[in-house]
Structures are given as C-alpha cells and as structure tokens.
C-alpha cells in the first residue's frame, strides 16, 4: 500500500510539474533549418547506438561461443606452380 501511495505521489508531482511548464505561452519561432539540424543529430545518435550495440552483441556472443567444444583451426595450403609441374 505504501508503494502505491509513493508511486501515485511521484506521478502527481511529475504531472503537475509538466502541466505548469507546458501552460506558459511562448512567442518563439523555430527555424526549419534548426529543426533539420536536430533531426540529423538525433539520427546520428540512433545510428551510433545501433552500431555500438551490434559490436557489443558480437563480442558477447563470441565470449560465450569461445568455451564450447573443441574447434580445430583449418589451415589453407597453397601449392606452388613449380611443385605441381614436377
């Protein structure tokens, strides 16, 4: 019961604070080029986070695969043309 009251209090505080902040009128103008810049910045952050998560996902997968089974290393042998003809 105490947890519900605490969560309800947090919600009411957040709701009232946001309501007060959003109720003020602003005489501001956002330039379209500024909006484009913000969209590009957000897109760059999303792409960077996606790349970072992919890298860490591969590292974590490699860590868990490292201990499984005995994998033999495959060696590639190239024959020289001179040894083939003899």
N, CA, C and O atoms as a Maestro MAE file, in Angstrom:
{
 s_m_m2io_version
 :::
 2.0.0
}

f_m_ct {
 s_m_title
 :::
 protein
 m_atom[344] {
  # First column is atom index #
  i_m_mmod_type
  r_m_x_coord
  r_m_y_coord
  r_m_z_coord
  i_m_residue_number
  s_m_chain_name
  s_m_pdb_residue_name
  s_m_pdb_atom_name
  i_m_atomic_number
  :::
  1 25 0.825 -1.189 0.000 1 A "UNK " " N  " 7
  2 3 0.000 0.000 0.000 1 A "UNK " " CA " 6
  3 2 0.876 1.261 0.000 1 A "UNK " " C  " 6
  4 15 0.581 2.253 -0.666 1 A "UNK " " O  " 8
  5 25 1.952 1.178 0.767 2 A "UNK " " N  " 7
  6 3 2.854 2.329 0.857 2 A "UNK " " CA " 6
  7 2 3.511 2.606 -0.493 2 A "UNK " " C  " 6
  8 15 3.728 3.759 -0.864 2 A "UNK " " O  " 8
  9 25 3.830 1.519 -1.231 3 A "UNK " " N  " 7
  10 3 4.473 1.659 -2.531 3 A "UNK " " CA " 6
  11 2 3.515 2.306 -3.534 3 A "UNK " " C  " 6
  12 15 3.938 3.117 -4.358 3 A "UNK " " O  " 8
  13 25 2.247 1.958 -3.470 4 A "UNK " " N  " 7
  14 3 1.260 2.524 -4.386 4 A "UNK " " CA " 6
  15 2 1.104 4.022 -4.127 4 A "UNK " " C  " 6
  16 15 1.032 4.821 -5.061 4 A "UNK " " O  " 8
  17 25 1.052 4.386 -2.852 5 A "UNK " " N  " 7
  18 3 0.921 5.801 -2.500 5 A "UNK " " CA " 6
  19 2 2.154 6.575 -2.955 5 A "UNK " " C  " 6
  20 15 2.038 7.697 -3.449 5 A "UNK " " O  " 8
  21 25 3.333 5.975 -2.791 6 A "UNK " " N  " 7
  22 3 4.570 6.633 -3.215 6 A "UNK " " CA " 6
  23 2 4.592 6.818 -4.730 6 A "UNK " " C  " 6
  24 15 4.946 7.890 -5.220 6 A "UNK " " O  " 8
  25 25 4.215 5.778 -5.472 7 A "UNK " " N  " 7
  26 3 4.184 5.880 -6.933 7 A "UNK " " CA " 6
  27 2 3.146 6.893 -7.395 7 A "UNK " " C  " 6
  28 15 3.388 7.634 -8.348 7 A "UNK " " O  " 8
  29 25 1.997 6.936 -6.735 8 A "UNK " " N  " 7
  30 3 0.962 7.900 -7.073 8 A "UNK " " CA " 6
  31 2 1.441 9.328 -6.793 8 A "UNK " " C  " 6
  32 15 1.150 10.244 -7.563 8 A "UNK " " O  " 8
  33 25 2.169 9.515 -5.702 9 A "UNK " " N  " 7
  34 3 2.729 10.830 -5.386 9 A "UNK " " CA " 6
  35 2 3.739 11.281 -6.423 9 A "UNK " " C  " 6
  36 15 3.746 12.446 -6.820 9 A "UNK " " O  " 8
  37 25 4.601 10.362 -6.870 10 A "UNK " " N  " 7
  38 3 5.580 10.691 -7.908 10 A "UNK " " CA " 6
  39 2 4.883 11.077 -9.204 10 A "UNK " " C  " 6
  40 15 5.273 12.031 -9.877 10 A "UNK " " O  " 8
  41 25 3.844 10.319 -9.543 11 A "UNK " " N  " 7
  42 3 3.106 10.608 -10.772 11 A "UNK " " CA " 6
  43 2 2.449 11.976 -10.699 11 A "UNK " " C  " 6
  44 15 2.522 12.752 -11.652 11 A "UNK " " O  " 8
  45 25 1.819 12.271 -9.593 12 A "UNK " " N  " 7
  46 3 1.127 13.558 -9.433 12 A "UNK " " CA " 6
  47 2 2.126 14.723 -9.483 12 A "UNK " " C  " 6
  48 15 1.842 15.760 -10.083 12 A "UNK " " O  " 8
  49 25 3.285 14.550 -8.856 13 A "UNK " " N  " 7
  50 3 4.326 15.579 -8.889 13 A "UNK " " CA " 6
  51 2 4.776 15.829 -10.327 13 A "UNK " " C  " 6
  52 15 4.856 16.976 -10.766 13 A "UNK " " O  " 8
  53 25 5.071 14.745 -11.063 14 A "UNK " " N  " 7
  54 3 5.523 14.863 -12.445 14 A "UNK " " CA " 6
  55 2 4.437 15.492 -13.306 14 A "UNK " " C  " 6
  56 15 4.717 16.377 -14.115 14 A "UNK " " O  " 8
  57 25 3.196 15.035 -13.135 15 A "UNK " " N  " 7
  58 3 2.089 15.557 -13.930 15 A "UNK " " CA " 6
  59 2 1.894 17.052 -13.683 15 A "UNK " " C  " 6
  60 15 1.744 17.818 -14.634 15 A "UNK " " O  " 8
  61 25 1.894 17.474 -12.422 16 A "UNK " " N  " 7
  62 3 1.702 18.894 -12.095 16 A "UNK " " CA " 6
  63 2 2.860 19.739 -12.620 16 A "UNK " " C  " 6
  64 15 2.642 20.836 -13.133 16 A "UNK " " O  " 8
  65 25 4.089 19.239 -12.495 17 A "UNK " " N  " 7
  66 3 5.252 19.985 -12.985 17 A "UNK " " CA " 6
  67 2 5.184 20.152 -14.505 17 A "UNK " " C  " 6
  68 15 5.429 21.243 -15.019 17 A "UNK " " O  " 8
  69 25 4.855 19.087 -15.218 18 A "UNK " " N  " 7
  70 3 4.759 19.173 -16.675 18 A "UNK " " CA " 6
  71 2 3.600 20.075 -17.088 18 A "UNK " " C  " 6
  72 15 3.720 20.829 -18.053 18 A "UNK " " O  " 8
  73 25 2.483 20.009 -16.372 19 A "UNK " " N  " 7
  74 3 1.338 20.852 -16.682 19 A "UNK " " CA " 6
  75 2 1.692 22.321 -16.513 19 A "UNK " " C  " 6
  76 15 1.293 23.155 -17.326 19 A "UNK " " O  " 8
  77 25 2.433 22.638 -15.471 20 A "UNK " " N  " 7
  78 3 2.820 24.030 -15.230 20 A "UNK " " CA " 6
  79 2 3.806 24.520 -16.296 20 A "UNK " " C  " 6
  80 15 3.719 25.663 -16.744 20 A "UNK " " O  " 8
  81 25 4.740 23.656 -16.698 21 A "UNK " " N  " 7
  82 3 5.723 24.061 -17.703 21 A "UNK " " CA " 6
  83 2 5.084 24.233 -19.075 21 A "UNK " " C  " 6
  84 15 5.473 25.121 -19.835 21 A "UNK " " O  " 8
  85 25 4.117 23.399 -19.394 22 A "UNK " " N  " 7
  86 3 3.503 23.452 -20.717 22 A "UNK " " CA " 6
  87 2 2.404 24.503 -20.823 22 A "UNK " " C  " 6
  88 15 1.926 24.762 -21.927 22 A "UNK " " O  " 8
  89 25 1.993 25.107 -19.739 23 A "UNK " " N  " 7
  90 3 0.886 26.054 -19.796 23 A "UNK " " CA " 6
  91 2 1.342 27.478 -20.125 23 A "UNK " " C  " 6
  92 15 0.500 28.339 -20.380 23 A "UNK " " O  " 8
  93 25 2.635 27.747 -20.128 24 A "UNK " " N  " 7
  94 3 3.125 29.083 -20.450 24 A "UNK " " CA " 6
  95 2 3.140 29.280 -21.958 24 A "UNK " " C  " 6
  96 15 3.501 28.373 -22.708 24 A "UNK " " O  " 8
  97 25 2.750 30.460 -22.393 25 A "UNK " " N  " 7
  98 3 2.760 30.767 -23.811 25 A "UNK " " CA " 6
  99 2 4.143 31.275 -24.194 25 A "UNK " " C  " 6
  100 15 4.810 31.966 -23.424 25 A "UNK " " O  " 8
  101 25 4.541 30.922 -25.372 26 A "UNK " " N  " 7
  102 3 5.857 31.326 -25.843 26 A "UNK " " CA " 6
  103 2 5.709 32.012 -27.197 26 A "UNK " " C  " 6
  104 15 4.933 31.575 -28.048 26 A "UNK " " O  " 8
  105 25 6.440 33.058 -27.376 27 A "UNK " " N  " 7
  106 3 6.444 33.778 -28.641 27 A "UNK " " CA " 6
  107 2 7.772 33.473 -29.346 27 A "UNK " " C  " 6
  108 15 8.570 34.371 -29.615 27 A "UNK " " O  " 8
  109 25 7.980 32.225 -29.628 28 A "UNK " " N  " 7
  110 3 9.248 31.802 -30.222 28 A "UNK " " CA " 6
  111 2 9.000 31.232 -31.610 28 A "UNK " " C  " 6
  112 15 7.904 30.771 -31.927 28 A "UNK " " O  " 8
  113 25 10.028 31.272 -32.416 29 A "UNK " " N  " 7
  114 3 9.976 30.738 -33.769 29 A "UNK " " CA " 6
  115 2 11.136 29.762 -33.944 29 A "UNK " " C  " 6
  116 15 12.291 30.098 -33.680 29 A "UNK " " O  " 8
  117 25 10.815 28.566 -34.386 30 A "UNK " " N  " 7
  118 3 11.865 27.579 -34.650 30 A "UNK " " CA " 6
  119 2 12.077 27.539 -36.157 30 A "UNK " " C  " 6
  120 15 11.168 27.203 -36.917 30 A "UNK " " O  " 8
  121 25 13.258 27.878 -36.567 31 A "UNK " " N  " 7
  122 3 13.620 27.895 -37.973 31 A "UNK " " CA " 6
  123 2 13.637 26.468 -38.516 31 A "UNK " " C  " 6
  124 15 14.096 25.564 -37.819 31 A "UNK " " O  " 8
  125 25 13.155 26.236 -39.733 32 A "UNK " " N  " 7
  126 3 13.174 24.872 -40.296 32 A "UNK " " CA " 6
  127 2 14.575 24.280 -40.385 32 A "UNK " " C  " 6
  128 15 14.742 23.068 -40.249 32 A "UNK " " O  " 8
  129 25 15.573 25.111 -40.609 33 A "UNK " " N  " 7
  130 3 16.934 24.571 -40.687 33 A "UNK " " CA " 6
  131 2 17.395 24.082 -39.311 33 A "UNK " " C  " 6
  132 15 18.155 23.118 -39.221 33 A "UNK " " O  " 8
  133 25 16.941 24.736 -38.249 34 A "UNK " " N  " 7
  134 3 17.287 24.269 -36.905 34 A "UNK " " CA " 6
  135 2 16.617 22.936 -36.623 34 A "UNK " " C  " 6
  136 15 17.209 22.063 -35.987 34 A "UNK " " O  " 8
  137 25 15.395 22.773 -37.090 35 A "UNK " " N  " 7
  138 3 14.686 21.504 -36.912 35 A "UNK " " CA " 6
  139 2 15.402 20.387 -37.661 35 A "UNK " " C  " 6
  140 15 15.537 19.277 -37.145 35 A "UNK " " O  " 8
  141 25 15.856 20.674 -38.861 36 A "UNK " " N  " 7
  142 3 16.601 19.690 -39.641 36 A "UNK " " CA " 6
  143 2 17.887 19.301 -38.926 36 A "UNK " " C  " 6
  144 15 18.260 18.128 -38.907 36 A "UNK " " O  " 8
  145 25 18.561 20.277 -38.340 37 A "UNK " " N  " 7
  146 3 19.789 20.004 -37.595 37 A "UNK " " CA " 6
  147 2 19.504 19.084 -36.412 37 A "UNK " " C  " 6
  148 15 20.271 18.158 -36.148 37 A "UNK " " O  " 8
  149 25 18.420 19.329 -35.707 38 A "UNK " " N  " 7
  150 3 18.058 18.485 -34.563 38 A "UNK " " CA " 6
  151 2 17.746 17.069 -35.037 38 A "UNK " " C  " 6
  152 15 18.164 16.101 -34.402 38 A "UNK " " O  " 8
  153 25 17.023 16.939 -36.137 39 A "UNK " " N  " 7
  154 3 16.706 15.610 -36.670 39 A "UNK " " CA " 6
  155 2 17.981 14.874 -37.061 39 A "UNK " " C  " 6
  156 15 18.102 13.676 -36.804 39 A "UNK " " O  " 8
  157 25 18.921 15.562 -37.670 40 A "UNK " " N  " 7
  158 3 20.195 14.931 -38.041 40 A "UNK " " CA " 6
  159 2 20.973 14.487 -36.810 40 A "UNK " " C  " 6
  160 15 21.567 13.409 -36.806 40 A "UNK " " O  " 8
  161 25 20.973 15.306 -35.771 41 A "UNK " " N  " 7
  162 3 21.696 14.944 -34.551 41 A "UNK " " CA " 6
  163 2 21.065 13.717 -33.894 41 A "UNK " " C  " 6
  164 15 21.773 12.816 -33.443 41 A "UNK " " O  " 8
  165 25 19.760 13.686 -33.842 42 A "UNK " " N  " 7
  166 3 19.072 12.528 -33.246 42 A "UNK " " CA " 6
  167 2 19.333 11.285 -34.086 42 A "UNK " " C  " 6
  168 15 19.573 10.208 -33.541 42 A "UNK " " O  " 8
  169 25 19.288 11.424 -35.395 43 A "UNK " " N  " 7
  170 3 19.571 10.291 -36.278 43 A "UNK " " CA " 6
  171 2 20.986 9.769 -36.097 43 A "UNK " " C  " 6
  172 15 21.205 8.558 -36.091 43 A "UNK " " O  " 8
  173 25 21.944 10.667 -35.951 44 A "UNK " " N  " 7
  174 3 23.337 10.249 -35.748 44 A "UNK " " CA " 6
  175 2 23.492 9.487 -34.436 44 A "UNK " " C  " 6
  176 15 24.215 8.492 -34.373 44 A "UNK " " O  " 8
  177 25 22.823 9.947 -33.404 45 A "UNK " " N  " 7
  178 3 22.900 9.266 -32.111 45 A "UNK " " CA " 6
  179 2 22.282 7.871 -32.214 45 A "UNK " " C  " 6
  180 15 22.835 6.909 -31.683 45 A "UNK " " O  " 8
  181 25 21.143 7.758 -32.890 46 A "UNK " " N  " 7
  182 3 20.484 6.457 -33.042 46 A "UNK " " CA " 6
  183 2 21.366 5.487 -33.825 46 A "UNK " " C  " 6
  184 15 21.487 4.320 -33.451 46 A "UNK " " O  " 8
  185 25 21.973 5.955 -34.890 47 A "UNK " " N  " 7
  186 3 22.848 5.097 -35.699 47 A "UNK " " CA " 6
  187 2 24.079 4.679 -34.904 47 A "UNK " " C  " 6
  188 15 24.489 3.520 -34.963 47 A "UNK " " O  " 8
  189 25 24.672 5.610 -34.162 48 A "UNK " " N  " 7
  190 3 25.852 5.283 -33.356 48 A "UNK " " CA " 6
  191 2 25.507 4.264 -32.264 48 A "UNK " " C  " 6
  192 15 26.274 3.333 -32.018 48 A "UNK " " O  " 8
  193 25 24.369 4.438 -31.618 49 A "UNK " " N  " 7
  194 3 23.960 3.475 -30.583 49 A "UNK " " CA " 6
  195 2 23.695 2.100 -31.186 49 A "UNK " " C  " 6
  196 15 24.037 1.079 -30.589 49 A "UNK " " O  " 8
  197 25 23.090 2.077 -32.363 50 A "UNK " " N  " 7
  198 3 22.847 0.797 -33.038 50 A "UNK " " CA " 6
  199 2 24.141 0.085 -33.387 50 A "UNK " " C  " 6
  200 15 24.254 -1.128 -33.210 50 A "UNK " " O  " 8
  201 25 25.121 0.835 -33.884 51 A "UNK " " N  " 7
  202 3 26.416 0.236 -34.214 51 A "UNK " " CA " 6
  203 2 27.114 -0.262 -32.955 51 A "UNK " " C  " 6
  204 15 27.713 -1.337 -32.955 51 A "UNK " " O  " 8
  205 25 27.035 0.520 -31.884 52 A "UNK " " N  " 7
  206 3 27.673 0.122 -30.632 52 A "UNK " " CA " 6
  207 2 27.026 -1.150 -30.070 52 A "UNK " " C  " 6
  208 15 27.723 -2.050 -29.601 52 A "UNK " " O  " 8
  209 25 25.709 -1.219 -30.120 53 A "UNK " " N  " 7
  210 3 25.022 -2.411 -29.625 53 A "UNK " " CA " 6
  211 2 25.363 -3.637 -30.458 53 A "UNK " " C  " 6
  212 15 25.497 -4.735 -29.917 53 A "UNK " " O  " 8
  213 25 25.504 -3.462 -31.770 54 A "UNK " " N  " 7
  214 3 25.868 -4.584 -32.631 54 A "UNK " " CA " 6
  215 2 27.266 -5.088 -32.305 54 A "UNK " " C  " 6
  216 15 27.486 -6.298 -32.240 54 A "UNK " " O  " 8
  217 25 28.203 -4.187 -32.101 55 A "UNK " " N  " 7
  218 3 29.576 -4.580 -31.770 55 A "UNK " " CA " 6
  219 2 29.602 -5.340 -30.443 55 A "UNK " " C  " 6
  220 15 30.230 -6.393 -30.339 55 A "UNK " " O  " 8
  221 25 28.919 -4.805 -29.433 56 A "UNK " " N  " 7
  222 3 28.913 -5.481 -28.139 56 A "UNK " " CA " 6
  223 2 28.171 -6.811 -28.203 56 A "UNK " " C  " 6
  224 15 28.549 -7.765 -27.523 56 A "UNK " " O  " 8
  225 25 27.119 -6.882 -29.016 57 A "UNK " " N  " 7
  226 3 26.397 -8.147 -29.164 57 A "UNK " " CA " 6
  227 2 27.310 -9.222 -29.753 57 A "UNK " " C  " 6
  228 15 27.291 -10.370 -29.309 57 A "UNK " " O  " 8
  229 25 28.105 -8.847 -30.752 58 A "UNK " " N  " 7
  230 3 29.026 -9.808 -31.353 58 A "UNK " " CA " 6
  231 2 30.131 -10.213 -30.368 58 A "UNK " " C  " 6
  232 15 30.536 -11.375 -30.333 58 A "UNK " " O  " 8
  233 25 30.612 -9.263 -29.574 59 A "UNK " " N  " 7
  234 3 31.643 -9.594 -28.594 59 A "UNK " " CA " 6
  235 2 31.096 -10.532 -27.519 59 A "UNK " " C  " 6
  236 15 31.779 -11.470 -27.108 59 A "UNK " " O  " 8
  237 25 29.880 -10.285 -27.068 60 A "UNK " " N  " 7
  238 3 29.271 -11.140 -26.049 60 A "UNK " " CA " 6
  239 2 29.023 -12.524 -26.621 60 A "UNK " " C  " 6
  240 15 29.283 -13.520 -25.945 60 A "UNK " " O  " 8
  241 25 28.530 -12.612 -27.844 61 A "UNK " " N  " 7
  242 3 28.296 -13.907 -28.477 61 A "UNK " " CA " 6
  243 2 29.604 -14.666 -28.650 61 A "UNK " " C  " 6
  244 15 29.644 -15.877 -28.429 61 A "UNK " " O  " 8
  245 25 30.667 -13.987 -29.039 62 A "UNK " " N  " 7
  246 3 31.968 -14.632 -29.214 62 A "UNK " " CA " 6
  247 2 32.506 -15.124 -27.872 62 A "UNK " " C  " 6
  248 15 33.138 -16.179 -27.811 62 A "UNK " " O  " 8
  249 25 32.265 -14.381 -26.808 63 A "UNK " " N  " 7
  250 3 32.723 -14.791 -25.484 63 A "UNK " " CA " 6
  251 2 32.061 -16.097 -25.061 63 A "UNK " " C  " 6
  252 15 32.728 -16.982 -24.524 63 A "UNK " " O  " 8
  253 25 30.761 -16.228 -25.297 64 A "UNK " " N  " 7
  254 3 30.065 -17.438 -24.892 64 A "UNK " " CA " 6
  255 2 30.335 -18.606 -25.835 64 A "UNK " " C  " 6
  256 15 30.265 -19.760 -25.410 64 A "UNK " " O  " 8
  257 25 30.640 -18.340 -27.097 65 A "UNK " " N  " 7
  258 3 30.962 -19.405 -28.039 65 A "UNK " " CA " 6
  259 2 32.379 -19.919 -27.848 65 A "UNK " " C  " 6
  260 15 32.690 -21.038 -28.256 65 A "UNK " " O  " 8
  261 25 33.248 -19.112 -27.230 66 A "UNK " " N  " 7
  262 3 34.659 -19.466 -27.093 66 A "UNK " " CA " 6
  263 2 34.836 -20.751 -26.292 66 A "UNK " " C  " 6
  264 15 35.701 -21.558 -26.634 66 A "UNK " " O  " 8
  265 25 34.070 -20.967 -25.266 67 A "UNK " " N  " 7
  266 3 34.248 -22.108 -24.395 67 A "UNK " " CA " 6
  267 2 33.575 -23.380 -24.887 67 A "UNK " " C  " 6
  268 15 33.811 -24.439 -24.306 67 A "UNK " " O  " 8
  269 25 32.761 -23.331 -25.910 68 A "UNK " " N  " 7
  270 3 32.010 -24.506 -26.373 68 A "UNK " " CA " 6
  271 2 32.839 -25.345 -27.333 68 A "UNK " " C  " 6
  272 15 33.389 -24.827 -28.306 68 A "UNK " " O  " 8
  273 25 32.928 -26.640 -27.058 69 A "UNK " " N  " 7
  274 3 33.537 -27.591 -27.980 69 A "UNK " " CA " 6
  275 2 35.003 -27.337 -28.266 69 A "UNK " " C  " 6
  276 15 35.585 -26.332 -27.858 69 A "UNK " " O  " 8
  277 25 35.567 -28.275 -28.975 70 A "UNK " " N  " 7
  278 3 36.951 -28.104 -29.411 70 A "UNK " " CA " 6
  279 2 36.925 -27.851 -30.906 70 A "UNK " " C  " 6
  280 15 36.642 -28.753 -31.695 70 A "UNK " " O  " 8
  281 25 37.208 -26.681 -31.271 71 A "UNK " " N  " 7
  282 3 37.218 -26.328 -32.683 71 A "UNK " " CA " 6
  283 2 38.644 -26.431 -33.210 71 A "UNK " " C  " 6
  284 15 39.584 -25.884 -32.632 71 A "UNK " " O  " 8
  285 25 38.777 -27.138 -34.311 72 A "UNK " " N  " 7
  286 3 40.084 -27.254 -34.927 72 A "UNK " " CA " 6
  287 2 40.269 -26.108 -35.913 72 A "UNK " " C  " 6
  288 15 39.354 -25.743 -36.652 72 A "UNK " " O  " 8
  289 25 41.447 -25.565 -35.904 73 A "UNK " " N  " 7
  290 3 41.725 -24.497 -36.849 73 A "UNK " " CA " 6
  291 2 41.993 -25.099 -38.213 73 A "UNK " " C  " 6
  292 15 42.747 -26.064 -38.343 73 A "UNK " " O  " 8
  293 25 41.385 -24.536 -39.202 74 A "UNK " " N  " 7
  294 3 41.588 -25.017 -40.562 74 A "UNK " " CA " 6
  295 2 42.713 -24.223 -41.194 74 A "UNK " " C  " 6
  296 15 42.717 -22.992 -41.167 74 A "UNK " " O  " 8
  297 25 43.652 -24.933 -41.755 75 A "UNK " " N  " 7
  298 3 44.770 -24.275 -42.412 75 A "UNK " " CA " 6
  299 2 44.581 -24.357 -43.916 75 A "UNK " " C  " 6
  300 15 44.124 -25.370 -44.446 75 A "UNK " " O  " 8
  301 25 44.933 -23.295 -44.584 76 A "UNK " " N  " 7
  302 3 44.829 -23.251 -46.032 76 A "UNK " " CA " 6
  303 2 46.230 -23.411 -46.605 76 A "UNK " " C  " 6
  304 15 47.152 -22.664 -46.277 76 A "UNK " " O  " 8
  305 25 46.356 -24.394 -47.458 77 A "UNK " " N  " 7
  306 3 47.652 -24.650 -48.086 77 A "UNK " " CA " 6
  307 2 47.563 -24.300 -49.566 77 A "UNK " " C  " 6
  308 15 46.628 -24.698 -50.261 77 A "UNK " " O  " 8
  309 25 48.541 -23.560 -50.024 78 A "UNK " " N  " 7
  310 3 48.619 -23.195 -51.425 78 A "UNK " " CA " 6
  311 2 49.784 -23.959 -52.041 78 A "UNK " " C  " 6
  312 15 50.877 -24.029 -51.479 78 A "UNK " " O  " 8
  313 25 49.520 -24.518 -53.190 79 A "UNK " " N  " 7
  314 3 50.583 -25.233 -53.897 79 A "UNK " " CA " 6
  315 2 51.211 -24.280 -54.899 79 A "UNK " " C  " 6
  316 15 50.524 -23.525 -55.588 79 A "UNK " " O  " 8
  317 25 52.517 -24.337 -54.960 80 A "UNK " " N  " 7
  318 3 53.213 -23.512 -55.948 80 A "UNK " " CA " 6
  319 2 53.081 -24.150 -57.310 80 A "UNK " " C  " 6
  320 15 52.931 -25.365 -57.435 80 A "UNK " " O  " 8
  321 25 53.138 -23.325 -58.312 81 A "UNK " " N  " 7
  322 3 53.064 -23.841 -59.680 81 A "UNK " " CA " 6
  323 2 54.248 -24.737 -59.994 81 A "UNK " " C  " 6
  324 15 54.109 -25.687 -60.764 81 A "UNK " " O  " 8
  325 25 55.412 -24.460 -59.416 82 A "UNK " " N  " 7
  326 3 56.607 -25.255 -59.690 82 A "UNK " " CA " 6
  327 2 56.450 -26.662 -59.142 82 A "UNK " " C  " 6
  328 15 56.855 -27.626 -59.792 82 A "UNK " " O  " 8
  329 25 55.865 -26.798 -57.950 83 A "UNK " " N  " 7
  330 3 55.740 -28.147 -57.377 83 A "UNK " " CA " 6
  331 2 54.655 -28.939 -58.093 83 A "UNK " " C  " 6
  332 15 54.725 -30.168 -58.105 83 A "UNK " " O  " 8
  333 25 53.669 -28.304 -58.684 84 A "UNK " " N  " 7
  334 3 52.628 -29.002 -59.427 84 A "UNK " " CA " 6
  335 2 53.167 -29.642 -60.712 84 A "UNK " " C  " 6
  336 15 52.807 -30.767 -61.057 84 A "UNK " " O  " 8
  337 25 54.016 -28.920 -61.395 85 A "UNK " " N  " 7
  338 3 54.509 -29.389 -62.687 85 A "UNK " " CA " 6
  339 2 55.515 -30.519 -62.552 85 A "UNK " " C  " 6
  340 15 55.743 -31.245 -63.519 85 A "UNK " " O  " 8
  341 25 56.111 -30.688 -61.411 86 A "UNK " " N  " 7
  342 3 57.143 -31.722 -61.276 86 A "UNK " " CA " 6
  343 2 56.594 -33.069 -60.999 86 A "UNK " " C  " 6
  344 15 57.353 -34.029 -60.863 86 A "UNK " " O  " 8
  :::
 }
 m_bond[343] {
  # First column is bond index #
  i_m_from
  i_m_to
  i_m_order
  :::
  1 1 2 1
  2 2 3 1
  3 3 4 2
  4 3 5 1
  5 5 6 1
  6 6 7 1
  7 7 8 2
  8 7 9 1
  9 9 10 1
  10 10 11 1
  11 11 12 2
  12 11 13 1
  13 13 14 1
  14 14 15 1
  15 15 16 2
  16 15 17 1
  17 17 18 1
  18 18 19 1
  19 19 20 2
  20 19 21 1
  21 21 22 1
  22 22 23 1
  23 23 24 2
  24 23 25 1
  25 25 26 1
  26 26 27 1
  27 27 28 2
  28 27 29 1
  29 29 30 1
  30 30 31 1
  31 31 32 2
  32 31 33 1
  33 33 34 1
  34 34 35 1
  35 35 36 2
  36 35 37 1
  37 37 38 1
  38 38 39 1
  39 39 40 2
  40 39 41 1
  41 41 42 1
  42 42 43 1
  43 43 44 2
  44 43 45 1
  45 45 46 1
  46 46 47 1
  47 47 48 2
  48 47 49 1
  49 49 50 1
  50 50 51 1
  51 51 52 2
  52 51 53 1
  53 53 54 1
  54 54 55 1
  55 55 56 2
  56 55 57 1
  57 57 58 1
  58 58 59 1
  59 59 60 2
  60 59 61 1
  61 61 62 1
  62 62 63 1
  63 63 64 2
  64 63 65 1
  65 65 66 1
  66 66 67 1
  67 67 68 2
  68 67 69 1
  69 69 70 1
  70 70 71 1
  71 71 72 2
  72 71 73 1
  73 73 74 1
  74 74 75 1
  75 75 76 2
  76 75 77 1
  77 77 78 1
  78 78 79 1
  79 79 80 2
  80 79 81 1
  81 81 82 1
  82 82 83 1
  83 83 84 2
  84 83 85 1
  85 85 86 1
  86 86 87 1
  87 87 88 2
  88 87 89 1
  89 89 90 1
  90 90 91 1
  91 91 92 2
  92 91 93 1
  93 93 94 1
  94 94 95 1
  95 95 96 2
  96 95 97 1
  97 97 98 1
  98 98 99 1
  99 99 100 2
  100 99 101 1
  101 101 102 1
  102 102 103 1
  103 103 104 2
  104 103 105 1
  105 105 106 1
  106 106 107 1
  107 107 108 2
  108 107 109 1
  109 109 110 1
  110 110 111 1
  111 111 112 2
  112 111 113 1
  113 113 114 1
  114 114 115 1
  115 115 116 2
  116 115 117 1
  117 117 118 1
  118 118 119 1
  119 119 120 2
  120 119 121 1
  121 121 122 1
  122 122 123 1
  123 123 124 2
  124 123 125 1
  125 125 126 1
  126 126 127 1
  127 127 128 2
  128 127 129 1
  129 129 130 1
  130 130 131 1
  131 131 132 2
  132 131 133 1
  133 133 134 1
  134 134 135 1
  135 135 136 2
  136 135 137 1
  137 137 138 1
  138 138 139 1
  139 139 140 2
  140 139 141 1
  141 141 142 1
  142 142 143 1
  143 143 144 2
  144 143 145 1
  145 145 146 1
  146 146 147 1
  147 147 148 2
  148 147 149 1
  149 149 150 1
  150 150 151 1
  151 151 152 2
  152 151 153 1
  153 153 154 1
  154 154 155 1
  155 155 156 2
  156 155 157 1
  157 157 158 1
  158 158 159 1
  159 159 160 2
  160 159 161 1
  161 161 162 1
  162 162 163 1
  163 163 164 2
  164 163 165 1
  165 165 166 1
  166 166 167 1
  167 167 168 2
  168 167 169 1
  169 169 170 1
  170 170 171 1
  171 171 172 2
  172 171 173 1
  173 173 174 1
  174 174 175 1
  175 175 176 2
  176 175 177 1
  177 177 178 1
  178 178 179 1
  179 179 180 2
  180 179 181 1
  181 181 182 1
  182 182 183 1
  183 183 184 2
  184 183 185 1
  185 185 186 1
  186 186 187 1
  187 187 188 2
  188 187 189 1
  189 189 190 1
  190 190 191 1
  191 191 192 2
  192 191 193 1
  193 193 194 1
  194 194 195 1
  195 195 196 2
  196 195 197 1
  197 197 198 1
  198 198 199 1
  199 199 200 2
  200 199 201 1
  201 201 202 1
  202 202 203 1
  203 203 204 2
  204 203 205 1
  205 205 206 1
  206 206 207 1
  207 207 208 2
  208 207 209 1
  209 209 210 1
  210 210 211 1
  211 211 212 2
  212 211 213 1
  213 213 214 1
  214 214 215 1
  215 215 216 2
  216 215 217 1
  217 217 218 1
  218 218 219 1
  219 219 220 2
  220 219 221 1
  221 221 222 1
  222 222 223 1
  223 223 224 2
  224 223 225 1
  225 225 226 1
  226 226 227 1
  227 227 228 2
  228 227 229 1
  229 229 230 1
  230 230 231 1
  231 231 232 2
  232 231 233 1
  233 233 234 1
  234 234 235 1
  235 235 236 2
  236 235 237 1
  237 237 238 1
  238 238 239 1
  239 239 240 2
  240 239 241 1
  241 241 242 1
  242 242 243 1
  243 243 244 2
  244 243 245 1
  245 245 246 1
  246 246 247 1
  247 247 248 2
  248 247 249 1
  249 249 250 1
  250 250 251 1
  251 251 252 2
  252 251 253 1
  253 253 254 1
  254 254 255 1
  255 255 256 2
  256 255 257 1
  257 257 258 1
  258 258 259 1
  259 259 260 2
  260 259 261 1
  261 261 262 1
  262 262 263 1
  263 263 264 2
  264 263 265 1
  265 265 266 1
  266 266 267 1
  267 267 268 2
  268 267 269 1
  269 269 270 1
  270 270 271 1
  271 271 272 2
  272 271 273 1
  273 273 274 1
  274 274 275 1
  275 275 276 2
  276 275 277 1
  277 277 278 1
  278 278 279 1
  279 279 280 2
  280 279 281 1
  281 281 282 1
  282 282 283 1
  283 283 284 2
  284 283 285 1
  285 285 286 1
  286 286 287 1
  287 287 288 2
  288 287 289 1
  289 289 290 1
  290 290 291 1
  291 291 292 2
  292 291 293 1
  293 293 294 1
  294 294 295 1
  295 295 296 2
  296 295 297 1
  297 297 298 1
  298 298 299 1
  299 299 300 2
  300 299 301 1
  301 301 302 1
  302 302 303 1
  303 303 304 2
  304 303 305 1
  305 305 306 1
  306 306 307 1
  307 307 308 2
  308 307 309 1
  309 309 310 1
  310 310 311 1
  311 311 312 2
  312 311 313 1
  313 313 314 1
  314 314 315 1
  315 315 316 2
  316 315 317 1
  317 317 318 1
  318 318 319 1
  319 319 320 2
  320 319 321 1
  321 321 322 1
  322 322 323 1
  323 323 324 2
  324 323 325 1
  325 325 326 1
  326 326 327 1
  327 327 328 2
  328 327 329 1
  329 329 330 1
  330 330 331 1
  331 331 332 2
  332 331 333 1
  333 333 334 1
  334 334 335 1
  335 335 336 2
  336 335 337 1
  337 337 338 1
  338 338 339 1
  339 339 340 2
  340 339 341 1
  341 341 342 1
  342 342 343 1
  343 343 344 2
  :::
 }
}
